[in-house]
Amino acid sequence: MVSDIILNRFKNLYEPNSKFDKKIKEIKFDGWKNFNNHGLPPSDHTSELWKYTNFSKLYNSEFSKTSKKDLELEFTLFDKRKDWNTIYIVDGFYDEKKSIISNEIVLENALNLKNLKYLSNQFGSIAINSENEMIALNSSLMQDPILVSIRNSNKINNLQIIIVNSGENSQSSSFPRLFVEFSPNTKSNIVEMYVNFADNTNKNLTVPVIEYFLREKSEVSHKRIQIDQGNSYYFQFDRILQNEESRFKSTSFSFSGLLSRYDIHSDLHGINSDCSFHGLYITDKNQHQENEISTTHSVERCSSDQMFKGILAGKSRAIFSGKVLVKKNAQKTRAFQKDLNFLLSKAAEVDTKPSLEIYADDVECSHGATAGNIDKNMLFYLQSRGINKDQATSMLIRGFAQEIIEEFQDELLIEYLEKLLDEKIPNLDIEGIM
């Protein structure tokens, strides 16, 4: 039974009589109904998904509602790229003044438009309320859904989605929701960025859900960056539906929050479709990072690849759960998984669970996972060449991370991530392993 205390805390954030389109209202109501039945995770049908997650602090927190506001944000990384379309979402609300949208992309702001001309039938059906309690919570509490249609097949479409927690509200909560549709034969670069400006005394809750719908022969290069202050609760869900001969290539970089989860899933629904999910995350102190990476092969002749790397310091903990489901008719499937972890402290812990669930007999699939400490022989070798211990340690960490960073294939992003990592490494809690 769902605790009345938990329901009442979130009921204060729920607005059933919002001015949304009828379909969005139905999705909100269904999300709230689902949340009423199951509450915060874990529930009976999702216990395995959340088996390593300690929700005790979240259960005891009460979050405030955010409001739409104009803020001058001191964040200029993406402001340099005026040739990119940019969507700013600040505290859960679309910031039209700061955003830059060209005529080549159709964007509708559901809060301001009652009848949505381009509302896809797929909205709310890729990220399903019954799948996960946090998706249901996002659906019920989404404040300002954004609908995007990318249609230009004559050039590469560039779109940045920047989700910001301003830190203006104490114990704030926000539930960004986006739906992005790619027309046939389009090629697109997508960058998702989450930035938390809240100070260490202000713990907040952010639950973004983004649905990507790829029509036939569309190609998406997807980059995700999460820069947290280590003090927030952050649960992100990317859900992808791919039609025939579509391509979705994703690379992720995360500085964890107090409790963070990145959950990405693609359904390879069309023949000859392909996806890859690669990522790097860094945890420190008492941070907790989870990565739920999954792919469903629904039809034949599709391929997928998963590779995540973790760097863990202090008393942090990380969980990697990678799953590939190959359905009965999905013959000629190719699917690969790999999870690699670098432990910089004896107190750091990683739980890794790559898994394959295969119902077809003509497939090529593999999975593997490793976890290890700094190689003392390599460290000694570097020191014997006149490199001090701190510099040698930093070189080994950078070397482990660089493979994923290079996959961003964007000079501005690579330079930014390398700088962040160089600033982070000297402050990591490294102890007891050398």
Buried (B, 14 or more C-beta within 10 A) or exposed (E): EBEEEBBEBBBEBBBEEBEBBEBBBEBBBBBBBBBBEBBBBBBEEBEEBBEBBEBEEBEEBEBBBBEBEEBEBEBEBBBEBEEBBBBBBBBBBBBEEBBBBEEEBBBBBBBEBEEBEBBBEEBBEBBBBBBBBBBBBBBBBBBBBBBBBBBBBEEEBBBBBBBBBBBBBEEBBBBBBBBBBBBBBBBBBBBBBBBBBBEEEBBBBBBBBBBBBBBBBBBBBBBBBBBBBBBBBBBBBBBBBBBBBBBBBBBBBBBBBBBBBBBBBBBBBBBBBBBBBBBBBBBBBBBBBBBBBBBBBBBBBBBBBBBBBBBBBBBBBBBBBBBBBBBEEBBBBBBBBBBBBBBBBEBBBBBBBBEBEBEBEEBEBEBEBEBEBBEEEEBEEBBEEEBEEEEBBBBBBBEBBBEBBEBBEBEEBBEBBBEBBEEBBEEBBBEEBE
